[in-house]
């Protein structure tokens, strides 16, 4: 305990060396507030950043807990729905996807928001908008890709650890008593049987079929194109445009002008974002919803993995996760 107190005291003592004030506790209990990124006027376009793995689970940080993406996005949609001056919403997507259920929940919430509010909805792909990241873009009236965006990966992956080889090496066994022969399907302590693999593949095919059907319906794809994308490969922006997965290629300011046109707004509309506190020198490329750096942000080395790699819980994912295959 004494060590912890000394560490905190040292951090506070050197706070004058840090440009921004450090917050040691979560800001998620602070209400969302509106901040203007550019433009002026009464009618507005709301930017909603969608960054990282799509999940409905909270993230435990050093001294706080960060809401999952579904909760974060839905809270912004709820707030936007109450503001009749918001005429369009842009989803700024930089996500490889996430769990099947979280992706589908967020898709559903976006569809419901659009139907209730009647606002125009656009999606802008940044670095990656693959798998579940593309899934949630489907309700959009217009999908814009950055020239170097990666998208596609329209399919399902079932992740599960396999510890059977390791346990054999160390001479460890796990005994399981069960009520049915398939009760412990997906167990990390043994290899899957042929029957279990068949069952899991059936579930994968069913979930992939739903994904493909939604893509074909929203994007009005031919059967030939639907068959091509069923391979679940990724695509560069130019290929995605040729296949009809996106509507246009360009930059963020181009997408804002197009969205304003769709919503019947001026060429240089007021663009806003919801944050829990103000960000110095804010702009369109700051795709965060909070501002004050907390103790969890004080890292000498940040590899950027926390928001891009899900926990290795067994489950079904609409996720592009390179390097995880056999």
C-alpha contacts under 8 A as a table, 3 or more apart, distances in Angstrom:
res1	aa1	res2	aa2	distance
1	X	4	X	5.15
1	X	5	X	6.36
2	X	5	X	5.15
2	X	6	X	6.26
3	X	6	X	5.13
3	X	7	X	6.21
4	X	7	X	5.11
4	X	8	X	6.25
5	X	8	X	5.23
5	X	9	X	6.08
6	X	9	X	5.04
6	X	10	X	6.10
7	X	10	X	5.12
7	X	11	X	6.27
8	X	11	X	5.07
8	X	12	X	6.18
9	X	12	X	5.12
9	X	13	X	6.07
10	X	13	X	5.00
10	X	14	X	6.36
11	X	14	X	5.35
11	X	15	X	6.19
12	X	15	X	5.07
13	X	16	X	7.28
14	X	17	X	5.46
14	X	18	X	7.31
15	X	18	X	5.31
15	X	21	X	7.09
15	X	22	X	7.19
16	X	19	X	7.41
18	X	21	X	7.07
20	X	292	X	7.01
20	X	293	X	7.25
21	X	292	X	6.58
21	X	293	X	7.18
22	X	292	X	6.32
22	X	293	X	5.40
22	X	294	X	5.35
22	X	295	X	6.95
23	X	26	X	7.58
23	X	292	X	6.20
23	X	293	X	6.11
23	X	294	X	4.48
23	X	295	X	6.71
24	X	63	X	6.78
24	X	294	X	5.05
24	X	295	X	5.24
24	X	296	X	7.92
25	X	63	X	6.09
25	X	64	X	5.88
25	X	294	X	6.77
25	X	295	X	7.91
26	X	29	X	7.16
26	X	63	X	7.44
26	X	64	X	5.11
26	X	65	X	6.79
26	X	66	X	7.56
26	X	294	X	7.67
27	X	30	X	5.44
27	X	276	X	6.97
27	X	290	X	7.56
28	X	31	X	7.56
28	X	66	X	7.11
28	X	67	X	7.55
28	X	276	X	7.36
30	X	276	X	5.88
31	X	276	X	5.94
32	X	76	X	7.76
32	X	274	X	5.74
32	X	275	X	5.28
32	X	276	X	4.67
32	X	277	X	7.79
33	X	274	X	5.37
33	X	275	X	5.42
33	X	276	X	5.74
33	X	277	X	7.05
34	X	272	X	6.58
34	X	273	X	5.88
34	X	274	X	4.75
34	X	275	X	6.52
35	X	272	X	5.52
35	X	273	X	5.45
35	X	274	X	6.21
35	X	275	X	7.07
35	X	278	X	7.35
36	X	39	X	7.57
36	X	270	X	7.12
36	X	271	X	6.00
36	X	272	X	4.37
36	X	273	X	6.47
37	X	270	X	7.65
37	X	271	X	5.54
37	X	272	X	5.35
37	X	273	X	6.92
37	X	282	X	6.48
37	X	283	X	5.36
37	X	284	X	6.35
38	X	269	X	7.77
38	X	270	X	5.78
38	X	271	X	5.36
38	X	272	X	7.25
38	X	283	X	7.58
39	X	268	X	5.99
39	X	269	X	5.35
39	X	270	X	4.02
39	X	271	X	6.16
40	X	269	X	6.45
40	X	270	X	4.55
40	X	271	X	7.87
41	X	44	X	7.39
41	X	269	X	7.16
41	X	270	X	5.92
42	X	85	X	6.45
42	X	270	X	7.61
43	X	85	X	4.80
43	X	86	X	5.94
43	X	87	X	6.47
43	X	265	X	7.55
43	X	269	X	7.41
43	X	270	X	6.76
44	X	85	X	5.96
44	X	86	X	4.69
44	X	87	X	5.90
44	X	88	X	7.02
44	X	269	X	6.49
44	X	270	X	4.96
44	X	271	X	5.75
44	X	272	X	6.80
45	X	86	X	5.77
45	X	87	X	6.04
45	X	88	X	4.85
45	X	89	X	5.59
45	X	90	X	7.25
45	X	260	X	7.60
45	X	269	X	7.08
45	X	270	X	6.25
45	X	271	X	4.80
45	X	272	X	6.16
46	X	80	X	7.77
46	X	86	X	6.73
46	X	88	X	6.38
46	X	89	X	4.72
46	X	90	X	6.17
46	X	271	X	5.93
46	X	272	X	5.00
46	X	273	X	5.66
46	X	274	X	7.96
47	X	89	X	5.96
47	X	90	X	4.90
47	X	91	X	6.18
47	X	92	X	6.81
47	X	271	X	7.01
47	X	272	X	6.17
47	X	273	X	5.27
47	X	274	X	7.95
48	X	73	X	7.35
48	X	76	X	7.52
48	X	89	X	7.23
48	X	90	X	6.11
48	X	91	X	4.99
48	X	92	X	5.97
48	X	273	X	6.68
48	X	274	X	7.67
49	X	91	X	6.02
49	X	92	X	4.73
49	X	93	X	6.26
49	X	94	X	7.99
49	X	287	X	5.17
49	X	288	X	6.59
49	X	289	X	7.56
50	X	69	X	7.66
50	X	73	X	7.61
50	X	91	X	6.61
50	X	92	X	5.75
50	X	93	X	4.70
50	X	94	X	6.06
50	X	95	X	6.80
50	X	287	X	7.70
51	X	92	X	7.96
51	X	93	X	6.09
51	X	94	X	4.81
51	X	95	X	5.30
51	X	287	X	7.29
51	X	307	X	7.63
52	X	94	X	6.52
52	X	95	X	4.80
52	X	96	X	7.00
52	X	97	X	7.68
52	X	307	X	4.61
52	X	308	X	4.91
53	X	69	X	7.65
53	X	95	X	5.98
53	X	96	X	6.47
53	X	97	X	5.61
53	X	98	X	5.05
53	X	307	X	5.73
53	X	308	X	5.25
53	X	309	X	6.67
53	X	310	X	6.50
54	X	68	X	7.75
54	X	69	X	5.72
54	X	70	X	7.03
54	X	95	X	7.41
54	X	97	X	5.57
54	X	98	X	4.25
54	X	99	X	6.48
54	X	102	X	6.23
54	X	103	X	6.19
54	X	132	X	7.27
54	X	133	X	7.63
55	X	68	X	5.62
55	X	69	X	5.54
55	X	70	X	6.26
55	X	98	X	6.04
55	X	99	X	6.23
55	X	102	X	5.25
55	X	103	X	7.41
56	X	68	X	4.96
56	X	69	X	6.13
56	X	70	X	5.17
56	X	71	X	6.70
56	X	102	X	5.50
57	X	67	X	7.11
57	X	68	X	4.89
57	X	69	X	7.84
58	X	65	X	6.50
58	X	66	X	5.59
58	X	67	X	4.52
58	X	68	X	4.46
59	X	65	X	5.56
59	X	66	X	4.90
59	X	67	X	6.29
59	X	68	X	6.44
60	X	64	X	6.39
60	X	65	X	4.54
60	X	66	X	6.31
61	X	64	X	5.16
61	X	65	X	5.42
61	X	66	X	6.88
61	X	296	X	6.18
62	X	295	X	7.07
62	X	296	X	5.29
63	X	295	X	7.43
63	X	296	X	7.15
67	X	71	X	6.19
67	X	72	X	6.23
68	X	71	X	5.56
68	X	72	X	6.26
69	X	72	X	4.96
69	X	73	X	6.05
70	X	73	X	5.38
70	X	74	X	5.99
70	X	102	X	6.77
70	X	105	X	7.51
70	X	106	X	5.86
71	X	74	X	5.28
71	X	75	X	6.08
72	X	75	X	5.45
72	X	76	X	6.71
73	X	76	X	5.25
73	X	77	X	6.34
73	X	106	X	7.90
74	X	77	X	4.95
74	X	78	X	6.09
74	X	106	X	7.60
74	X	109	X	6.93
75	X	78	X	5.19
75	X	79	X	6.34
76	X	79	X	5.15
76	X	80	X	6.11
76	X	274	X	6.93
77	X	80	X	5.03
77	X	81	X	6.10
77	X	110	X	7.78
77	X	113	X	6.75
78	X	81	X	5.21
78	X	82	X	6.87
78	X	113	X	7.88
79	X	82	X	5.52
79	X	83	X	7.00
80	X	83	X	5.27
80	X	84	X	7.94
80	X	86	X	6.73
81	X	84	X	7.11
81	X	113	X	7.18
81	X	116	X	7.92
81	X	117	X	5.94
83	X	86	X	5.83
84	X	87	X	7.33
86	X	89	X	7.56
86	X	119	X	7.38
87	X	119	X	5.13
87	X	120	X	6.48
87	X	263	X	6.18
88	X	119	X	5.08
88	X	120	X	4.52
88	X	121	X	5.71
88	X	122	X	7.70
88	X	259	X	7.05
88	X	260	X	7.50
88	X	263	X	6.28
89	X	119	X	7.15
89	X	120	X	6.36
89	X	121	X	4.98
89	X	122	X	6.30
90	X	121	X	5.96
90	X	122	X	4.75
90	X	123	X	5.47
90	X	124	X	6.92
90	X	256	X	7.96
90	X	259	X	7.78
91	X	121	X	7.73
91	X	122	X	6.25
91	X	123	X	4.62
91	X	124	X	6.05
91	X	137	X	7.61
92	X	123	X	6.11
92	X	124	X	4.94
92	X	125	X	6.28
92	X	126	X	6.95
92	X	287	X	7.77
93	X	123	X	6.98
93	X	124	X	5.99
93	X	125	X	5.04
93	X	126	X	5.89
93	X	128	X	7.41
93	X	129	X	5.95
93	X	133	X	6.78
94	X	125	X	6.34
94	X	126	X	5.18
94	X	127	X	5.70
94	X	128	X	5.01
94	X	129	X	5.48
94	X	133	X	7.30
95	X	128	X	5.52
95	X	129	X	5.09
95	X	130	X	6.60
95	X	132	X	7.76
95	X	133	X	5.07
95	X	308	X	7.45
96	X	128	X	5.92
96	X	129	X	5.72
96	X	130	X	4.79
96	X	131	X	6.24
96	X	132	X	6.72
96	X	133	X	5.59
96	X	308	X	7.24
96	X	319	X	5.68
96	X	320	X	5.27
96	X	321	X	7.30
97	X	103	X	7.23
97	X	129	X	7.32
97	X	130	X	5.98
97	X	131	X	5.16
97	X	132	X	3.68
97	X	133	X	4.38
97	X	134	X	7.45
97	X	317	X	7.71
97	X	318	X	5.64
97	X	319	X	4.40
97	X	320	X	6.50
98	X	102	X	6.94
98	X	103	X	6.34
98	X	131	X	7.90
98	X	132	X	5.72
98	X	133	X	7.64
98	X	310	X	7.41
98	X	317	X	5.59
98	X	318	X	5.46
98	X	319	X	5.05
99	X	102	X	5.33
99	X	103	X	6.07
99	X	132	X	7.62
99	X	315	X	7.47
99	X	316	X	6.10
99	X	317	X	4.12
99	X	318	X	5.72
99	X	319	X	7.05
100	X	103	X	5.31
100	X	104	X	6.16
100	X	132	X	7.36
100	X	156	X	7.83
100	X	207	X	7.97
100	X	316	X	5.82
100	X	317	X	4.72
100	X	318	X	5.16
101	X	104	X	5.09
101	X	105	X	6.00
102	X	105	X	5.05
102	X	106	X	6.17
103	X	106	X	5.27
103	X	107	X	6.12
103	X	132	X	5.48
103	X	133	X	7.78
103	X	135	X	6.95
103	X	136	X	6.57
103	X	318	X	7.26
104	X	107	X	4.94
104	X	108	X	6.09
104	X	135	X	7.76
104	X	136	X	7.57
105	X	108	X	5.11
105	X	109	X	6.24
106	X	109	X	5.05
106	X	110	X	6.16
106	X	136	X	6.55
107	X	110	X	5.20
107	X	111	X	6.24
107	X	135	X	6.93
107	X	136	X	4.72
107	X	137	X	7.75
107	X	138	X	7.83
107	X	139	X	7.45
108	X	111	X	5.11
108	X	112	X	6.15
109	X	112	X	5.09
109	X	113	X	6.06
110	X	113	X	5.08
110	X	114	X	6.18
110	X	136	X	7.60
110	X	139	X	7.10
111	X	114	X	5.21
111	X	115	X	6.26
111	X	139	X	6.00
112	X	115	X	5.15
112	X	116	X	6.09
113	X	116	X	5.23
113	X	117	X	5.87
113	X	118	X	7.96
114	X	117	X	5.38
114	X	118	X	5.44
114	X	119	X	6.10
114	X	120	X	7.41
114	X	121	X	7.20
115	X	118	X	5.57
119	X	263	X	7.58
120	X	140	X	7.82
120	X	141	X	6.62
120	X	259	X	7.53
120	X	262	X	6.97
120	X	263	X	5.97
121	X	139	X	7.64
121	X	140	X	4.92
121	X	141	X	5.48
121	X	142	X	7.08
121	X	259	X	7.81
122	X	137	X	7.90
122	X	140	X	4.90
122	X	141	X	5.64
122	X	142	X	4.89
122	X	143	X	5.88
122	X	144	X	7.61
122	X	259	X	6.56
123	X	137	X	5.74
123	X	140	X	6.05
123	X	142	X	6.42
123	X	143	X	4.81
123	X	144	X	6.03
124	X	143	X	6.05
124	X	144	X	4.70
124	X	145	X	5.82
124	X	146	X	7.41
124	X	252	X	7.16
124	X	255	X	6.99
125	X	128	X	6.58
125	X	129	X	5.60
125	X	143	X	7.66
125	X	144	X	6.13
125	X	145	X	4.74
125	X	146	X	5.92
125	X	149	X	6.28
126	X	129	X	6.91
126	X	145	X	6.86
126	X	146	X	5.69
126	X	148	X	7.91
126	X	149	X	5.70
127	X	146	X	7.42
127	X	148	X	6.70
127	X	149	X	4.75
127	X	150	X	6.28
128	X	133	X	7.72
128	X	149	X	5.56
128	X	150	X	4.79
128	X	151	X	6.00
129	X	132	X	7.75
129	X	133	X	4.54
129	X	134	X	5.23
129	X	149	X	7.27
129	X	150	X	6.26
129	X	151	X	4.97
129	X	152	X	7.60
130	X	133	X	4.86
130	X	134	X	5.05
130	X	135	X	7.93
130	X	150	X	6.66
130	X	151	X	4.23
130	X	152	X	5.06
130	X	153	X	5.61
130	X	154	X	7.39
130	X	234	X	7.34
130	X	319	X	7.09
130	X	320	X	6.22
131	X	134	X	5.26
131	X	135	X	6.16
131	X	151	X	7.25
131	X	152	X	5.94
131	X	153	X	4.79
131	X	154	X	4.99
131	X	155	X	6.58
131	X	318	X	5.10
131	X	319	X	5.13
131	X	320	X	5.96
132	X	135	X	4.59
132	X	136	X	6.29
132	X	154	X	7.98
132	X	317	X	7.96
132	X	318	X	4.75
132	X	319	X	5.90
133	X	136	X	5.76
133	X	137	X	6.86
133	X	319	X	8.00
134	X	137	X	5.10
134	X	138	X	6.68
134	X	151	X	6.80
134	X	152	X	6.95
134	X	154	X	7.94
135	X	138	X	5.58
135	X	211	X	7.32
135	X	215	X	7.66
136	X	139	X	7.02
137	X	140	X	5.68
137	X	143	X	7.14
138	X	214	X	7.68
138	X	215	X	6.79
138	X	218	X	6.13
138	X	219	X	7.64
139	X	218	X	6.93
140	X	143	X	6.41
142	X	246	X	7.70
142	X	247	X	6.25
142	X	259	X	7.91
143	X	246	X	5.09
143	X	247	X	5.36
143	X	248	X	6.92
144	X	246	X	6.08
144	X	247	X	5.98
144	X	248	X	5.16
144	X	249	X	5.73
144	X	250	X	6.94
144	X	255	X	6.44
145	X	148	X	7.85
145	X	149	X	5.99
145	X	237	X	6.13
145	X	246	X	6.66
145	X	247	X	7.91
145	X	248	X	6.34
145	X	249	X	4.77
145	X	250	X	6.27
145	X	251	X	7.65
146	X	149	X	5.09
146	X	237	X	7.02
146	X	249	X	5.70
146	X	250	X	5.25
146	X	251	X	5.57
146	X	252	X	7.61
147	X	237	X	5.84
147	X	238	X	7.56
147	X	249	X	5.81
147	X	250	X	6.00
147	X	251	X	7.51
148	X	236	X	6.80
148	X	237	X	6.28
149	X	236	X	6.13
149	X	237	X	5.49
150	X	234	X	6.64
150	X	235	X	5.72
150	X	236	X	4.98
150	X	237	X	6.32
151	X	234	X	5.61
151	X	235	X	5.31
151	X	236	X	6.55
151	X	237	X	7.23
151	X	240	X	7.24
152	X	229	X	7.45
152	X	232	X	6.70
152	X	233	X	6.24
152	X	234	X	4.48
152	X	235	X	5.49
152	X	240	X	7.53
153	X	229	X	7.93
153	X	232	X	4.28
153	X	233	X	4.88
153	X	234	X	4.82
153	X	235	X	7.84
153	X	319	X	7.41
153	X	320	X	5.99
154	X	208	X	7.52
154	X	211	X	6.94
154	X	212	X	6.99
154	X	229	X	6.62
154	X	230	X	6.63
154	X	231	X	7.73
154	X	232	X	4.62
154	X	233	X	7.19
154	X	234	X	7.97
154	X	318	X	7.49
155	X	207	X	7.92
155	X	208	X	4.98
155	X	211	X	6.87
155	X	212	X	7.67
155	X	230	X	6.98
155	X	231	X	7.75
155	X	232	X	5.11
155	X	318	X	6.19
155	X	319	X	7.87
156	X	204	X	5.99
156	X	205	X	7.86
156	X	207	X	6.82
156	X	208	X	5.57
156	X	316	X	6.69
156	X	317	X	5.61
156	X	318	X	5.01
156	X	319	X	6.97
157	X	204	X	7.17
157	X	316	X	5.79
157	X	317	X	5.27
157	X	318	X	6.60
157	X	319	X	6.91
158	X	204	X	7.34
158	X	314	X	7.23
158	X	315	X	5.62
158	X	316	X	4.51
158	X	317	X	6.25
159	X	312	X	7.26
159	X	313	X	7.28
159	X	314	X	5.20
159	X	315	X	5.55
159	X	316	X	6.50
159	X	317	X	7.55
160	X	186	X	6.81
160	X	188	X	6.91
160	X	312	X	7.16
160	X	313	X	6.68
160	X	314	X	4.31
160	X	315	X	6.78
161	X	188	X	5.35
161	X	312	X	7.34
161	X	313	X	7.90
161	X	314	X	7.01
162	X	165	X	7.45
162	X	187	X	7.87
162	X	188	X	4.56
162	X	189	X	6.51
162	X	190	X	7.07
162	X	191	X	7.22
163	X	166	X	5.31
163	X	167	X	6.07
163	X	188	X	5.39
163	X	189	X	5.37
163	X	190	X	7.15
164	X	167	X	5.14
164	X	168	X	6.16
164	X	188	X	6.72
164	X	189	X	4.86
164	X	190	X	4.91
164	X	191	X	6.67
165	X	168	X	5.16
165	X	169	X	6.44
166	X	169	X	5.17
166	X	170	X	6.48
167	X	170	X	5.27
167	X	171	X	5.85
167	X	172	X	4.95
167	X	173	X	6.59
167	X	189	X	7.56
168	X	171	X	5.07
168	X	172	X	6.29
168	X	173	X	7.63
169	X	172	X	7.85
173	X	189	X	7.84
174	X	189	X	6.84
178	X	181	X	7.12
178	X	183	X	6.19
178	X	184	X	7.37
179	X	183	X	6.67
180	X	183	X	5.23
181	X	184	X	7.61
182	X	185	X	5.32
182	X	196	X	7.23
184	X	187	X	5.58
185	X	192	X	7.18
185	X	196	X	6.53
186	X	192	X	6.88
186	X	314	X	7.46
187	X	190	X	6.22
187	X	191	X	7.84
187	X	192	X	7.81
188	X	191	X	7.53
192	X	196	X	5.91
192	X	197	X	6.29
193	X	196	X	5.14
193	X	197	X	6.26
194	X	197	X	5.14
194	X	198	X	6.25
195	X	198	X	5.08
195	X	199	X	6.30
196	X	199	X	5.04
196	X	200	X	6.17
197	X	200	X	5.16
197	X	201	X	6.04
198	X	201	X	5.13
198	X	202	X	6.23
199	X	202	X	5.12
199	X	203	X	6.53
200	X	203	X	5.13
200	X	204	X	6.24
201	X	204	X	4.93
201	X	205	X	6.07
202	X	205	X	5.13
202	X	206	X	6.21
203	X	206	X	5.10
203	X	207	X	6.28
204	X	207	X	5.28
204	X	208	X	6.00
204	X	316	X	7.60
205	X	208	X	5.03
205	X	209	X	5.90
206	X	209	X	5.05
206	X	210	X	6.45
207	X	210	X	5.19
207	X	211	X	6.44
208	X	211	X	5.04
208	X	212	X	6.17
209	X	212	X	5.14
209	X	213	X	6.05
210	X	213	X	5.15
210	X	214	X	6.24
211	X	214	X	5.29
211	X	215	X	6.30
212	X	215	X	5.09
212	X	216	X	6.08
212	X	226	X	6.95
212	X	230	X	7.03
213	X	216	X	5.14
213	X	217	X	6.03
214	X	217	X	5.08
214	X	218	X	5.98
215	X	218	X	5.35
215	X	219	X	5.73
215	X	220	X	7.71
215	X	221	X	7.62
216	X	219	X	5.35
216	X	220	X	5.18
216	X	221	X	4.73
216	X	222	X	7.32
216	X	226	X	6.46
217	X	220	X	5.14
217	X	221	X	7.07
219	X	244	X	6.72
219	X	245	X	6.57
221	X	225	X	6.09
221	X	226	X	6.32
221	X	244	X	7.05
222	X	225	X	5.27
222	X	226	X	6.16
223	X	226	X	4.94
223	X	227	X	6.10
224	X	227	X	5.16
224	X	228	X	6.42
225	X	228	X	4.99
225	X	229	X	6.33
225	X	243	X	6.64
226	X	229	X	5.41
226	X	230	X	6.20
227	X	230	X	5.19
227	X	231	X	7.52
228	X	231	X	6.18
229	X	232	X	5.70
229	X	233	X	6.85
230	X	233	X	7.92
235	X	238	X	7.95
235	X	239	X	5.82
235	X	240	X	5.78
236	X	239	X	5.45
236	X	240	X	6.19
237	X	240	X	5.03
237	X	241	X	6.15
237	X	246	X	7.94
237	X	249	X	6.95
238	X	241	X	5.14
238	X	242	X	6.37
238	X	249	X	7.69
239	X	242	X	5.11
239	X	243	X	6.25
240	X	243	X	5.15
240	X	244	X	6.16
240	X	245	X	5.07
240	X	246	X	5.94
241	X	244	X	5.10
241	X	245	X	5.88
241	X	246	X	5.09
241	X	247	X	6.28
241	X	248	X	6.65
241	X	249	X	7.59
242	X	245	X	7.73
243	X	246	X	7.93
244	X	247	X	6.70
246	X	249	X	7.86
250	X	254	X	6.10
250	X	255	X	7.11
251	X	254	X	5.25
251	X	255	X	6.39
252	X	255	X	5.06
252	X	256	X	6.30
253	X	256	X	5.07
253	X	257	X	6.35
254	X	257	X	5.22
254	X	258	X	6.28
255	X	258	X	5.06
255	X	259	X	6.04
256	X	259	X	5.06
256	X	260	X	6.09
257	X	260	X	5.11
257	X	261	X	6.23
257	X	267	X	5.97
257	X	268	X	7.10
258	X	261	X	5.02
258	X	262	X	6.29
259	X	262	X	5.05
259	X	263	X	6.23
260	X	263	X	5.11
260	X	264	X	6.00
260	X	265	X	4.82
260	X	266	X	6.47
260	X	267	X	6.55
260	X	268	X	7.89
260	X	269	X	6.69
261	X	264	X	5.04
261	X	265	X	5.88
261	X	266	X	7.39
261	X	267	X	7.26
262	X	265	X	7.71
265	X	269	X	6.44
266	X	269	X	5.39
274	X	289	X	6.59
275	X	278	X	6.91
275	X	288	X	7.82
275	X	289	X	4.65
275	X	290	X	5.44
275	X	291	X	7.46
276	X	289	X	6.65
276	X	290	X	5.34
276	X	291	X	7.14
277	X	290	X	6.21
277	X	291	X	5.73
277	X	292	X	7.33
278	X	291	X	6.26
279	X	282	X	5.42
279	X	291	X	5.42
279	X	292	X	7.76
282	X	286	X	6.64
283	X	286	X	5.83
284	X	287	X	7.31
288	X	291	X	7.43
293	X	296	X	7.75
293	X	297	X	5.76
293	X	298	X	7.64
294	X	297	X	5.35
294	X	298	X	7.02
295	X	298	X	5.29
296	X	299	X	7.38
299	X	302	X	6.19
302	X	305	X	7.83
304	X	307	X	6.77
304	X	308	X	7.16
305	X	308	X	5.17
305	X	309	X	5.86
306	X	309	X	6.08
306	X	310	X	7.79
307	X	310	X	7.47
309	X	321	X	7.88
321	X	324	X	6.13
322	X	325	X	7.37
